[in-house]
């Protein structure tokens, strides 16, 4: 057996289907030595094995290069979108102001009842306890939580209401969300309470943009553990266009984001098709259907 031939064989749909068949019926899906040893494998002459390996090496090198190009195109599309957002928020049009976050918003840090295990509860009387893992990175709203704390614990925490902004301040710091539910936040969050002259959608898009993230990264520079204090957050400069312009900017940026996502989704589909082509090529290789064309 040529070792490269065996490597490709063990990664092929043929072998996976055999393993799947042998493991069928088990409560816990696994294989033992006896089942693995019983799988029958095709063994062509050694020269033919080497020919199959050479054809697969060539085909997979081409596929891998195509996938690398796709990954680069996805990265380019994302960077272009971020660059366009930066342009939007960097413009200095008539009627625009620039103020610090602290001048515009009430910024308050969350608080944790300790030890937290004492206050976690499964009771329906509990209140929502908001953690960074409750929301995917690029989502906009907090709609549910995995944990609740007791009413007693909530007295030692910070309440956030529907419509409030929360901003992570440690580890994955600088991630903004809008509250779609009521709850309580620990000291890994800030709550930002907006004035009437700031459109929430515009403000979220701004906080999620590189325009603000660059400032947060600069403010947090030098820390061993990346985090950012309330005093530093308040120093971030934000552009404030007239309220009507804020809504227009949000819709413009959403349209741009949707167009970018459409392009990226097409690239993801191409990548999935290339993965399927790999599987198909392996299937043909061990069914005796592979050619070097």
C-alpha positions as MATLAB code, in Angstrom:
seq = 'XXXXXXXXXXXXXXXXXXXXXXXXXXXXXXXXXXXXXXXXXXXXXXXXXXXXXXXXXXXXXXXXXXXXXXXXXXXXXXXXXXXXXXXXXXXXXXXXXXXXXXXXXXXXXXXXXXXXXXXXXXXXXXXXXXXXXXXXXXXXXXXXXXXXXXXXXXXXXXXXXXXXXXXXXXXXXXXXXXXXXXXXXXXXXXXXXXXXXXXXXXXXXXXXXXXXXXXXXXXXXXXXXXXXXXXXXXXXXXXXXXXXXXXXXXXXXXXXXXXXXXXXXXXXXXXXXXXXXXXXXXXXXXXXXXXXX';
ca = [
       0.000    0.000    0.000;
       1.228    3.458   -0.941;
       0.813    5.661    2.176;
      -0.618    8.589    0.177;
      -3.080    6.265   -1.548;
      -4.185    4.984    1.879;
      -4.506    8.572    3.187;
      -6.831    9.541    0.330;
      -8.753    6.287    0.685;
      -9.393    6.820    4.413;
     -10.740   10.318    3.689;
     -13.032    9.166    0.885;
     -16.865    8.887    0.893;
     -16.418    5.160    0.212;
     -14.761    4.547    3.581;
     -17.085    6.919    5.454;
     -20.125    5.106    4.086;
     -18.635    1.785    5.206;
     -17.906    3.141    8.698;
     -21.416    4.603    8.845;
     -22.946    1.255    7.859;
     -20.922   -0.677   10.429;
     -21.698    1.792   13.253;
     -25.438    1.788   12.446;
     -27.740    0.844   15.276;
     -25.413    1.889   18.072;
     -26.834    4.220   20.717;
     -23.473    5.968   20.788;
     -22.008    6.197   17.298;
     -18.449    4.879   17.429;
     -16.215    2.198   15.944;
     -14.134   -0.524   17.532;
     -11.043   -2.271   16.196;
     -13.045   -5.256   15.015;
     -15.435   -3.143   12.921;
     -12.655   -1.034   11.413;
     -10.590   -4.116   10.611;
     -13.513   -5.726    8.797;
     -13.839   -2.971    6.171;
     -12.897   -4.223    2.738;
     -10.770   -1.788    0.728;
      -9.848   -1.701   -2.963;
      -6.135   -2.361   -3.563;
      -5.053   -1.787   -7.163;
      -1.481   -2.553   -8.224;
       1.123   -0.292   -6.648;
       1.856    1.512   -9.919;
      -1.854    2.292  -10.315;
      -2.020    3.520   -6.713;
       0.769    5.983   -7.475;
      -1.038    7.137  -10.614;
      -4.236    7.760   -8.615;
      -2.257    9.721   -5.997;
      -0.629   11.857   -8.700;
      -4.004   12.660  -10.289;
      -5.569   13.487   -6.886;
      -2.583   15.636   -5.863;
      -2.924   17.648   -9.062;
      -6.727   17.979   -8.809;
      -6.703   18.938   -5.135;
      -3.914   21.487   -5.619;
      -6.110   23.193   -8.215;
      -9.170   23.050   -5.933;
      -7.205   24.333   -2.927;
      -5.872   27.261   -4.974;
      -9.426   28.079   -6.096;
     -10.601   28.017   -2.458;
      -7.703   30.255   -1.430;
      -8.774   32.725   -4.133;
     -12.343   32.606   -2.831;
     -11.165   33.293    0.741;
      -9.160   36.273   -0.530;
     -12.165   37.605   -2.454;
     -14.348   37.306    0.649;
     -11.734   39.182    2.681;
     -11.541   41.884   -0.008;
     -15.333   42.290   -0.035;
     -15.415   42.639    3.760;
     -12.560   45.148    3.755;
     -14.229   47.174    0.998;
     -17.459   47.317    2.997;
     -15.601   48.467    6.118;
     -13.716   51.061    4.066;
     -16.967   52.446    2.634;
     -18.451   52.648    6.149;
     -15.378   54.540    7.287;
     -15.850   57.002    4.435;
     -19.484   57.552    5.387;
     -18.711   58.346    9.035;
     -15.615   60.411    8.209;
     -17.400   62.931    6.000;
     -17.735   66.454    7.368;
     -20.974   67.680    5.846;
     -22.975   70.762    6.735;
     -24.801   70.486   10.029;
     -22.566   67.697   11.339;
     -21.114   67.888   14.851;
     -18.428   65.858   16.574;
     -18.711   65.104   20.282;
     -17.259   62.613   22.710;
     -19.340   59.597   23.685;
     -19.364   60.900   27.250;
     -20.883   64.216   26.114;
     -23.639   62.425   24.209;
     -24.562   59.381   26.314;
     -24.969   58.335   29.896;
     -22.325   55.596   30.257;
     -22.673   53.226   33.233;
     -20.825   50.031   34.022;
     -22.579   46.797   34.925;
     -22.201   45.095   38.270;
     -21.992   41.451   39.347;
     -23.448   39.921   42.488;
     -20.733   37.706   43.980;
     -20.281   34.834   44.158;
     -22.411   34.613   41.008;
     -23.202   30.887   41.497;
     -25.116   31.802   44.616;
     -27.543   33.943   42.592;
     -28.050   31.864   39.440;
     -31.523   30.317   39.275;
     -33.828   28.236   37.064;
     -36.912   29.696   38.701;
     -39.506   31.516   36.591;
     -39.201   34.313   39.152;
     -35.599   34.898   38.077;
     -34.550   37.812   35.853;
     -32.456   37.782   32.683;
     -28.683   37.646   33.233;
     -26.922   38.867   30.084;
     -23.622   37.301   29.011;
     -21.453   37.913   25.944;
     -22.148   34.364   24.748;
     -25.884   35.053   24.531;
     -25.470   36.945   21.263;
     -23.450   36.096   18.111;
     -20.764   38.668   17.335;
     -22.467   40.392   14.397;
     -26.028   40.315   15.728;
     -27.777   43.528   16.636;
     -30.274   42.680   19.386;
     -30.243   40.806   22.687;
     -33.440   38.754   22.488;
     -32.879   36.019   25.074;
     -30.450   34.844   27.742;
     -29.255   31.393   28.752;
     -29.172   32.191   32.468;
     -31.241   34.014   35.073;
     -30.371   35.423   38.480;
     -32.532   35.812   41.555;
     -34.330   39.029   42.458;
     -31.902   39.347   45.364;
     -28.956   39.130   42.945;
     -30.484   41.765   40.674;
     -30.249   44.310   43.504;
     -26.455   44.022   43.225;
     -26.382   44.336   39.440;
     -27.228   46.940   36.767;
     -30.674   47.002   35.138;
     -30.994   47.503   31.365;
     -34.295   48.211   29.640;
     -35.650   47.554   26.156;
     -33.954   49.997   23.762;
     -30.819   50.490   25.890;
     -27.432   49.918   24.265;
     -24.918   47.614   25.899;
     -21.234   47.521   24.977;
     -18.753   44.789   25.935;
     -15.713   46.167   27.760;
     -13.397   43.169   28.212;
     -11.996   40.316   26.122;
     -14.158   40.791   22.975;
     -14.496   44.449   23.896;
     -16.334   47.026   21.837;
     -19.214   44.793   20.677;
     -22.505   46.804   20.689;
     -26.027   45.407   21.081;
     -29.513   46.852   21.497;
     -31.670   45.376   24.239;
     -34.892   43.774   22.954;
     -35.639   42.455   26.459;
     -35.130   43.657   30.014;
     -32.313   42.231   32.075;
     -29.235   42.807   34.194;
     -25.593   43.178   33.173;
     -22.340   42.299   34.920;
     -19.193   44.417   34.985;
     -18.088   43.118   31.575;
     -20.683   45.431   30.014;
     -21.411   49.147   29.770;
     -24.935   50.444   29.293;
     -25.271   53.496   27.050;
     -28.442   55.587   27.318;
     -29.061   57.709   24.208;
     -30.479   61.212   23.851;
     -33.437   61.848   21.530;
     -31.269   63.410   18.821;
     -29.469   60.101   18.107;
     -31.149   57.539   15.861;
     -30.598   54.082   17.489;
     -30.020   52.339   14.147;
     -27.460   54.951   13.081;
     -25.753   54.767   16.467;
     -25.515   50.959   16.371;
     -24.067   51.023   12.866;
     -21.542   53.618   14.020;
     -20.474   51.612   17.091;
     -20.121   48.456   14.992;
     -18.015   50.235   12.358;
     -14.195   50.412   12.121;
     -14.504   54.184   12.651;
     -15.224   53.571   16.356;
     -13.407   50.243   16.728;
     -10.112   51.856   15.733;
     -10.606   54.404   18.511;
     -11.471   51.728   21.066;
      -8.391   49.691   20.073;
      -6.215   52.773   20.416;
      -7.700   53.610   23.815;
      -7.192   50.036   25.048;
      -3.609   49.804   23.692;
      -0.936   48.627   26.095;
      -3.177   46.539   28.318;
      -2.079   42.926   28.873;
      -5.741   41.871   28.862;
      -7.587   43.903   26.263;
     -10.321   45.857   27.999;
     -11.491   49.420   28.174;
     -12.650   51.544   31.101;
     -15.677   53.794   31.228;
     -13.478   56.901   31.288;
     -11.724   55.786   28.093;
     -14.980   54.867   26.320;
     -16.296   58.355   27.014;
     -13.338   59.845   25.113;
     -14.285   58.244   21.777;
     -15.301   60.885   19.236;
     -18.539   60.313   17.332;
     -19.930   62.168   14.309;
     -23.473   63.471   14.782;
     -25.272   64.460   11.585;
     -28.793   65.967   11.635;
     -31.405   63.380   12.673;
     -32.829   63.058    9.120;
     -29.359   62.393    7.734;
     -28.766   59.740   10.392;
     -31.677   57.662    9.076;
     -30.512   58.100    5.468;
     -26.981   57.005    6.420;
     -28.302   53.921    8.183;
     -30.366   52.861    5.143;
     -27.418   53.566    2.846;
     -25.072   51.459    4.953;
     -27.654   48.647    5.263;
     -28.037   48.555    1.485;
     -24.259   48.375    1.143;
     -24.078   45.610    3.760;
     -26.784   43.568    1.998;
     -24.980   43.896   -1.331;
     -21.727   42.797    0.317;
     -23.412   39.821    1.994;
     -24.931   38.786   -1.324;
     -21.473   38.725   -2.900;
     -19.972   36.863    0.075;
     -22.775   34.273    0.057;
     -22.076   33.577   -3.618;
     -18.427   32.981   -2.790;
     -19.407   30.659    0.084;
     -21.582   28.686   -2.342;
     -18.634   28.357   -4.720;
     -16.492   27.093   -1.831;
     -19.152   24.515   -0.917;
     -19.269   23.376   -4.536;
     -15.494   22.907   -4.484;
     -15.798   20.775   -1.333;
     -18.401   18.657   -3.097;
     -16.067   18.372   -6.088;
     -13.359   17.029   -3.772;
     -15.724   14.376   -2.413;
     -16.889   13.466   -5.919;
     -13.304   13.151   -7.126;
     -12.415   10.869   -4.219;
     -15.531    8.783   -4.854;
     -14.544    8.312   -8.490;
     -10.951    7.499   -7.538;
     -11.964    4.448   -5.523;
     -14.728    3.382   -7.875;
     -12.243    3.042  -10.739;
     -13.734    6.011  -12.635;
     -10.906    8.526  -12.262;
      -9.047    9.848  -15.284;
      -6.259   12.398  -15.546;
      -8.324   14.720  -17.768;
];
